[in-house]
Amino acid sequence: MPEILEICLNEEEASILLALPGTPKEVAKKLDKKDSHVDSILDELFKTGFVVRRSGESGLLYGLVNDLWSMVLPDKRVLEKLEKTHMRERFLDLWDQFYEREFVHQSTLTSSDEYQARIIPVEITIPMKWGAVLPHETASKILEDARTIAVTECACRTSGRRCDNPTDVCILLEDFADLFIERGVARKISKDEALAILGRCEELGLVHQLNNTEPKGYQFLCNCCSCCCALLRGMISLGKEAISLKSRYLSTIDQELCDGCGLCVDRCQFEAIVLEDSKAMVNEERCFGCGLCASTCPTNAINLVQIRGPEHIQKHLLEAPEDIIDDLMISKE
């Protein structure tokens, strides 16, 4: 992280960050600088993701952000600047190292009681005959109810660079979407545009993941690969547990209909399907019930079956933060 900050920030910007939290006027007074000068620098640091801000009685209050991974990496302007100094690849390599050595080991990410995200099945594969489908697990319902929807660059795939899947497919929701739109690093989109992105990603074999909070706390609906995703890669490649919650469903394969084509094996991001004697077999422990195998099976041999009740999702939902900015901002303490 020190080298990342050194690449991105000059000495004056660093000194301003160290003087936070505060309004531009308060920070300027601490550093004996002009208010307008500090205000301009803080505004740029907000756009590049190093600080967040909210309105207060004395004007805009700025504070250091506690999630640089999600905030800085989606900003193409940072990468464009680094491209000119030939530091882009070094910058991304450092983020990848930070992920493996620090990010994925955070206790808040791998708590046994608090799943940070949950799998949202491909909607057309959810078996309606098993009863009412929860709004928590239906992408179209989540998007229908959203006040604001936006799309931004995927931080994980931007730094990971392990596949050719698109980066412009990270869907943001509600206050999180508002924040990224204000920063200029996300584009507001309609529900139909969001559904089109999900459809495109389903064709590519990408897993839908939603942050695991109650509806008023929704922040992102990502489209993930196991080679780059901070959450899937952590579980599948690095052996971490309790990061993403399984859906309520399990893939089942009709052995009589299966022709052993292997498409489902290739599409499974969780390595839960193998071919045995030219037939696809599901490892129930590894299956997360994402539906990517069932959605493209050419012989319709695969179906999702509900194996968990509504309480599986409801009892694991995390409480939404009262204010997204306060949740992201590092306080004086």
TINU-150157 format. One line per field, with one value per residue (C-alpha): residue number from 1; residue in one letter; x, y, z; chain. Coordinates in steps of 0.5 Angstrom, whole numbers, plus 500, padded with zeros to 3 digits. Example, Ala and Ser with C-alpha at 12.3 -4.5 7.8 and 13.67 -1.06 7.14 Angstrom:
2
seq c(1|2)
type c(A|S)
c1 c(525|527)
c2 c(491|498)
c3 c(516|514)
mol c(A|A)
//
This chain:
333
seq c(1|2|3|4|5|6|7|8|9|10|11|12|13|14|15|16|17|18|19|20|21|22|23|24|25|26|27|28|29|30|31|32|33|34|35|36|37|38|39|40|41|42|43|44|45|46|47|48|49|50|51|52|53|54|55|56|57|58|59|60|61|62|63|64|65|66|67|68|69|70|71|72|73|74|75|76|77|78|79|80|81|82|83|84|85|86|87|88|89|90|91|92|93|94|95|96|97|98|99|100|101|102|103|104|105|106|107|108|109|110|111|112|113|114|115|116|117|118|119|120|121|122|123|124|125|126|127|128|129|130|131|132|133|134|135|136|137|138|139|140|141|142|143|144|145|146|147|148|149|150|151|152|153|154|155|156|157|158|159|160|161|162|163|164|165|166|167|168|169|170|171|172|173|174|175|176|177|178|179|180|181|182|183|184|185|186|187|188|189|190|191|192|193|194|195|196|197|198|199|200|201|202|203|204|205|206|207|208|209|210|211|212|213|214|215|216|217|218|219|220|221|222|223|224|225|226|227|228|229|230|231|232|233|234|235|236|237|238|239|240|241|242|243|244|245|246|247|248|249|250|251|252|253|254|255|256|257|258|259|260|261|262|263|264|265|266|267|268|269|270|271|272|273|274|275|276|277|278|279|280|281|282|283|284|285|286|287|288|289|290|291|292|293|294|295|296|297|298|299|300|301|302|303|304|305|306|307|308|309|310|311|312|313|314|315|316|317|318|319|320|321|322|323|324|325|326|327|328|329|330|331|332|333)
type c(M|P|E|I|L|E|I|C|L|N|E|E|E|A|S|I|L|L|A|L|P|G|T|P|K|E|V|A|K|K|L|D|K|K|D|S|H|V|D|S|I|L|D|E|L|F|K|T|G|F|V|V|R|R|S|G|E|S|G|L|L|Y|G|L|V|N|D|L|W|S|M|V|L|P|D|K|R|V|L|E|K|L|E|K|T|H|M|R|E|R|F|L|D|L|W|D|Q|F|Y|E|R|E|F|V|H|Q|S|T|L|T|S|S|D|E|Y|Q|A|R|I|I|P|V|E|I|T|I|P|M|K|W|G|A|V|L|P|H|E|T|A|S|K|I|L|E|D|A|R|T|I|A|V|T|E|C|A|C|R|T|S|G|R|R|C|D|N|P|T|D|V|C|I|L|L|E|D|F|A|D|L|F|I|E|R|G|V|A|R|K|I|S|K|D|E|A|L|A|I|L|G|R|C|E|E|L|G|L|V|H|Q|L|N|N|T|E|P|K|G|Y|Q|F|L|C|N|C|C|S|C|C|C|A|L|L|R|G|M|I|S|L|G|K|E|A|I|S|L|K|S|R|Y|L|S|T|I|D|Q|E|L|C|D|G|C|G|L|C|V|D|R|C|Q|F|E|A|I|V|L|E|D|S|K|A|M|V|N|E|E|R|C|F|G|C|G|L|C|A|S|T|C|P|T|N|A|I|N|L|V|Q|I|R|G|P|E|H|I|Q|K|H|L|L|E|A|P|E|D|I|I|D|D|L|M|I|S|K|E)
c1 c(500|506|508|501|500|507|505|498|500|505|507|502|496|499|500|492|490|494|490|483|478|475|472|477|477|479|485|487|488|492|497|497|494|489|482|481|487|485|478|481|485|480|475|480|482|474|474|480|477|482|477|469|465|458|455|455|454|460|460|463|466|472|475|479|476|477|476|481|480|473|474|481|481|475|477|480|483|488|490|490|495|500|500|503|509|509|507|500|502|507|501|496|501|502|494|494|500|496|490|493|497|493|486|483|486|482|477|471|472|472|468|464|458|458|458|460|456|451|450|444|442|441|433|431|433|430|425|418|414|418|414|415|422|425|426|432|435|431|435|430|426|432|433|426|426|432|432|439|442|449|455|462|469|470|476|477|478|482|487|487|488|487|482|479|472|469|471|465|460|460|453|452|445|442|447|453|451|450|457|460|456|458|465|464|467|460|454|447|443|436|433|433|440|442|438|442|449|446|444|451|455|451|452|460|459|460|457|452|454|450|452|449|445|438|435|435|443|444|451|453|451|457|459|464|470|473|480|480|474|476|471|470|478|479|474|476|484|486|482|478|471|465|466|460|453|451|444|438|439|443|445|442|443|439|444|439|439|446|450|457|459|462|460|457|464|467|462|462|466|466|469|463|462|466|466|465|464|462|457|457|457|456|460|454|459|462|456|453|447|449|445|450|450|443|442|446|445|444|440|436|439|441|436|436|433|431|435|435|429|428|431|438|438|434|438|445|443|447|444|445|449|445|449|454|459|459|460|466|469|475|473|478|478)
c2 c(500|505|504|505|511|514|513|516|522|528|530|536|531|526|532|534|527|527|533|530|529|536|541|545|551|547|543|549|553|547|547|554|554|558|555|555|551|546|545|544|538|535|535|532|527|525|524|519|515|517|521|521|527|529|536|539|545|548|546|539|535|530|524|518|513|506|502|504|497|499|506|508|502|503|510|510|517|514|509|514|518|512|510|516|515|507|506|503|495|496|500|494|489|492|492|484|483|487|483|476|479|483|484|477|476|481|479|483|479|472|472|466|469|475|473|479|477|472|468|471|465|466|468|463|457|458|453|457|450|450|456|463|466|471|478|477|472|475|480|483|485|488|492|494|496|500|508|509|504|505|501|502|498|492|493|486|484|491|489|481|481|474|473|477|478|485|490|495|490|492|494|499|501|506|510|507|508|516|516|513|518|524|522|521|514|511|512|512|506|504|497|495|496|493|487|487|487|481|477|479|476|470|468|469|465|470|469|474|476|481|485|481|486|487|491|498|497|494|497|492|487|484|479|475|470|466|468|475|476|478|474|468|467|468|462|458|459|461|457|462|461|465|470|469|465|460|461|456|452|446|443|436|433|428|422|420|426|428|427|429|435|438|445|445|443|449|454|452|458|453|447|443|439|434|428|421|416|421|424|430|429|435|436|438|441|445|448|455|454|460|457|458|450|450|456|453|445|443|437|440|435|440|443|447|444|448|445|451|455|462|462|461|468|471|469|471|478|484|490|496|502|508|512|510|516|515|507|509|515|514|518|522|516)
c3 c(500|501|494|491|495|493|486|486|491|491|498|498|497|502|507|506|507|514|516|515|517|516|512|506|511|517|513|510|517|519|513|513|505|502|502|495|494|499|496|489|491|496|490|486|491|492|484|485|491|496|500|501|503|506|507|514|518|516|509|506|511|508|511|509|505|509|502|497|493|491|490|487|482|478|476|469|470|475|470|464|468|470|463|461|466|464|472|470|470|477|480|478|480|487|488|486|491|496|495|496|502|506|503|503|510|513|519|516|510|512|519|520|522|517|509|505|499|496|490|486|481|474|474|468|472|479|480|481|483|489|492|492|490|495|492|496|490|484|480|476|483|486|480|479|486|486|486|483|478|475|472|473|472|476|481|481|474|473|478|477|469|469|464|458|461|460|466|465|468|475|477|483|487|491|495|493|485|487|490|484|479|483|483|475|475|474|469|471|467|467|469|462|461|467|465|459|462|467|460|457|463|464|456|458|465|470|477|480|487|491|497|503|506|507|501|504|504|497|494|488|484|481|475|477|475|480|477|479|484|490|493|489|488|496|497|491|490|496|501|505|507|509|504|500|501|497|494|496|490|488|481|479|473|470|468|462|459|460|453|456|452|458|457|464|467|463|465|473|476|483|480|482|476|473|468|470|465|460|464|468|476|481|487|492|497|492|488|490|486|481|475|470|468|468|463|457|458|451|453|459|463|469|474|480|486|492|498|503|506|506|513|509|507|512|518|514|512|515|517|512|515|517|512|506|507|515|513|509|512|517|523|528|533)
mol c(A|A|A|A|A|A|A|A|A|A|A|A|A|A|A|A|A|A|A|A|A|A|A|A|A|A|A|A|A|A|A|A|A|A|A|A|A|A|A|A|A|A|A|A|A|A|A|A|A|A|A|A|A|A|A|A|A|A|A|A|A|A|A|A|A|A|A|A|A|A|A|A|A|A|A|A|A|A|A|A|A|A|A|A|A|A|A|A|A|A|A|A|A|A|A|A|A|A|A|A|A|A|A|A|A|A|A|A|A|A|A|A|A|A|A|A|A|A|A|A|A|A|A|A|A|A|A|A|A|A|A|A|A|A|A|A|A|A|A|A|A|A|A|A|A|A|A|A|A|A|A|A|A|A|A|A|A|A|A|A|A|A|A|A|A|A|A|A|A|A|A|A|A|A|A|A|A|A|A|A|A|A|A|A|A|A|A|A|A|A|A|A|A|A|A|A|A|A|A|A|A|A|A|A|A|A|A|A|A|A|A|A|A|A|A|A|A|A|A|A|A|A|A|A|A|A|A|A|A|A|A|A|A|A|A|A|A|A|A|A|A|A|A|A|A|A|A|A|A|A|A|A|A|A|A|A|A|A|A|A|A|A|A|A|A|A|A|A|A|A|A|A|A|A|A|A|A|A|A|A|A|A|A|A|A|A|A|A|A|A|A|A|A|A|A|A|A|A|A|A|A|A|A|A|A|A|A|A|A|A|A|A|A|A|A|A|A|A|A|A|A|A|A|A|A|A|A|A|A|A|A|A|A)
//
